[in-house]
Structure formats: C-alpha cells, structure tokens
C-alpha cells in the first residue's frame, strides 16, 4: 500500500505531461521534447514503485514496434518528429494491456480532430476578404492543412493513464 501514493503521483505527472504536449501541439504545432523525455524518464520509476507488476520488457518491445512505423511515417512527411517521440513514450506506459485501447481511442480522436480541422479550414477558405476596392476569397490563397496529431496521441494515452490510475 505504501507504493500506491508515489505511483499515483507518477501517473498524474504522466497525464500532466500529455496535457502539456497536447496543448503545445494544438497552439504551436510543436510537441516539446521535454514532454516526451519526461514520459520516458518517469516510466522506469513507475516500474519500480508500482504496487502491481509491470510488464516492462513487453512494454519496451511494444514501444519499439510503435517507433519503427512511426519513424517511417515521419520519413514520408505524414508524421512530425514530436508525434513519433510522444507516441513511442506513451506506448511504454500503455504496455501490452492498454496499447490496443490507446491506439483505438487515438485513431478515433484523430479522425474527429481531422474533421474539425478540415471544417475550420473549409470555412476559412470561403471567407471573403475585402481590401479597399478589391474583394478576395480565402480560396485565392490556399494554406496547407496542419493537423496537431499530438492531441489525438495524448487523448489515447490519457485513457491509458486513467486506466492505470484506476488499477
């Protein structure tokens, strides 16, 4: 019982780092390296103080298995470097028991996020801009659609963190 309080504190730190990463990605389109490094550095402490056994070897293998295709997505330009690091670090915490629910929620949250960003982009494109006697639509100056996928990653990983808190 004496290890429950430190472990809950670590899991709350995990959730706070995820929230920081998500907010930063939503606002600035960057995930701070310190957030991902913090997640990775807190994990071994979690393994040591957890009141229940943690399958850290399997979690490490899963994180590696997540890192490799994420790196390929980064190389293709589909994923940001911060996304790769955040997802890999979060996969450590999810481990074998929570990785599938984490990925499912992440995918659903990413889909909802993509729809919201697309709708906002579409509304912005069709807005009329007037400068003096000249009227332009936003469609005359298309901007790329950027998706802060760290928000979706943090949503899925947050579910895993809440499940860890509840035991």
N, C-alpha and C positions, 0 to 999 in steps of 0.2 A: 504493500500500500504506500510505502514511503516514496516509491518511484513514480507514482501517478502524477503528483503535482509538477515535478520537473518535466515529465514527458508532455503533459498538457500545455505547459508553458512553451515548450519547443514547437508543438503543433500550432499553437496560436502565433508564434513567430513565423512559422511556415505560411500560415494564412495571411499574415500582415505583409510578408514579402510578396506573395502572389498579388495582393491588392495593390501594392505599390507598382509592381510590374504592369498590371493591367491598366492602372490609371495613367502611368507614364506612356504606355503604348497608345492609349486612346487619345491622349493630348498631344504628344510629341512624336509619335510613330517610332519610338525607340524604347527598348527594354534595357534598363540599367544592368550592366554586368554584375554589379554588386548584389542585385536581387538574385540572379541565378547562382552566383558563387555562394551567397548566403544560404540558399536552399541546399546546395551540395555540401557545404561545411557543417550545417546543422544535422544532416542525416546521420553521420556516424555517432553523434552524441545521442540522437534519438534511439539508435540501435542499442546503445549501452544502457540507457535509463528506462527503456520501455518495460512496462510491467508484464507484457506478453512477448513471447519470442518473435523476432522479426526475421523474415526470410531474406536477409541482406544479400546473400550470394545470388539468389534468383532475381532480386530487385536490381542488382548490378548488371546481370545479363539482360534483363528487360530494358534497362536504361540504354545499354549499348545497342540492343536491337532497335530501339526507337531512334537513337542518334544516327545510325547509318543511313536509313532512308530520308531522315530529316536533312542530313547533310547533302544528299543528292537533290532534294527539293531546293535547298539553298543554292547549290551549284547551278540549277536551272533557272534561278531567279524567282521561283514561286514562293519561297520562304525566306524570311530575314534571319540573319545570324542570331539575333536575340531570341527569336522563336525557337531555333534549334537548341540553344542552351537552356532556355526556360523549360521546354518540353522534356528534354533529357533529364534535367534535375528533378522535375516534378514526377517523372516516371519512377525515379528511385523511391520516392515516398509512397507512390501508389503500390508498387510491388506487384507480385503475382495475383493477389486477391482483388485489387482495386484498379488494375490497369485497364481492363475492358470497360467497366463503368466510366472511368475517367475519359477514355477515348470516345466513348459513345456520347457523353454529355458535351465533350469538347467539339465533336463533329456537329451536334445539333446546335450548340451555341454559335459555332462558326457559320452555320447556314443561316440562322436568324440574323447574325451580325452582317453577313453578306447582303441579305435582303434589305436591311435598314440602310446600310451604306449605299447600296445601289439606288434605293428610292430617294435618298437625300441627294445623291449625285444627279439623278434624273431631274429632280425638281430644280436644282441649281442650274442645270444646263438650259432649261427652258425659261429662265427668268429674263426679263427684258431689262437691259441696261441702257440708260439714256445719258449721253454726254452732250449737252448743248442741243444742237440740231440733229445729232446723229443718234440713231437707236440701234443697238446691237443686242443680239440674244447671247446668252452664255454659250450656246452651241457653236458660235463662231470661234470661240477659244476653248476647245475641249481640254480638260485636265484629266490626268490619269486617276483611276480609282485606286485608292490605297486602303487596304484592309488591316486594321490593327489586330492581327490574329492572337496576339498575346492576351487579349481579353477573353477569347474563347479557351485558350490553354488554361488560363487562370480559373475560369469557370469550372472546367472539368477537374482540374487539380484541387480546386476548393471543395468540390464534392468529396474527393478522396480524403482531404484533410478533415472535413466534418465527420466522415465515417471513422477516421482514426480517433477523433475525439470521443465519439460515442462508444468506442470499444468494439 
